Amino acid sequence: MKKNKFLAMMLAVGMAASLIACGNSGSSERKAEGETKKMEQSEAENTDDLPVLRVATMPFITSLPTEYIIKNGLDVKAGFKIEPTMFATGAPMNEALAANLWDVGAMGAASITGVANYDMMIIGEVLESTDGLGVFVKPDSPIAQAKGANPSFPNVLGSAETVKGKTILLPIGTAQHFTTLKWLEKLGLSMTDVNIVNMDTVQAYQALLANQCDIVALNVPTFFDAQKDGMVQVGNLADLGTRYVDMVVANRKAVEGKKEIVAKYMDCIMEACEALNADKEMAADLLVEYLKEAGTETSRESCVSDLGRVNFITREDWKDRDLGKFARELGEFYVGLGQQEPSLMEKFDKNIDDEFIKQNK
């Protein structure tokens, strides 16, 4: 009997100790959760106090370095906070600059219009490519059958006779537009010899498939879709003997009013470019995620192909590189076609600023 009472007493003590332990454990967990929330709240408050840099982005590989900066918190570590704004192409991005809606960003051919009309500055370069931009026709097009019109560029298809008067769909003022003009030049034609219609890349490609136009100029990922679908590429950057550079551009007001932050951003861009070049698997994962978040249909295969055609420009590259060389080449090309005034070349003298590049060499 005494033995049973003793066992009951010990059981009660054990249960009480267990309840106390559980209570202490729950209290510890709640305390830890509370500390975590306090830390997160403190970090958020600290971030809110940081100066903001408004960065214009686009749903293309061009903006991947900025996305890397944001995802890895390089901006916060450097003492500022990126506030991104998405634009479909460079054209609306230029218009937003006129309204002072962003500080820095990256773009290609549209930067020429920005410099010419909106006092945009070119302060760096983000990537270089020789593929992924092309002019396409359907396989049964006479243009696809015309070979050797320019012996100096044997891989370029089409001829003056087969192309003249045709309708070309593309987004005006973009890399596709530049590629198309280069193609026409190799055939001895100019933009006045064809009918160029402004249209979004995806819609333009659908129009080609529906026989609603003769020619389209595409970039990735639609570029890869056209290749898979058996469309014929009549001219691309490599075949045309040129390359394409996407540049870091800036609002003059930001360069003059936020110089320290802009310098930090350029430092982060170079760190991001080095990381993206070094780890293609990570870069592909990030590009897939970024494009899907931007509402762009893509696949990992396309993203891997896209990354394979570009080289992100790093500090090491700037040892043998001059800022603005491609921009001037592009500007001279457009001036020669009559699309820009000759005064554009003078604007480059004050709008190409290598100050931030020199700081990061």
TAMO-V962034 format. One record per helix or strand of 3 or more residues. SS is the DSSP state (2 for helix, 1 for strand). FROM is the first residue (numbers start at 0). TO is the last residue. If there is no record, write none. Layout:
ss = (SS | SS)
from = (FROM | FROM)
to = (TO | TO)
This chain:
ss = (2 | 1 | 2 | 2 | 1 | 2 | 1 | 2 | 1 | 1 | 2 | 2 | 2 | 1 | 2 | 2 | 1 | 2 | 1 | 2 | 1 | 1 | 2 | 2 | 2 | 2 | 1 | 2 | 2 | 2 | 2)
from = (1 | 50 | 60 | 73 | 79 | 89 | 103 | 109 | 120 | 132 | 141 | 150 | 159 | 166 | 174 | 190 | 194 | 200 | 214 | 221 | 231 | 243 | 251 | 258 | 279 | 299 | 309 | 315 | 324 | 343 | 354)
to = (47 | 57 | 70 | 77 | 86 | 97 | 106 | 117 | 128 | 136 | 144 | 152 | 162 | 169 | 185 | 192 | 197 | 208 | 218 | 227 | 235 | 249 | 256 | 277 | 292 | 307 | 311 | 319 | 335 | 350 | 359)
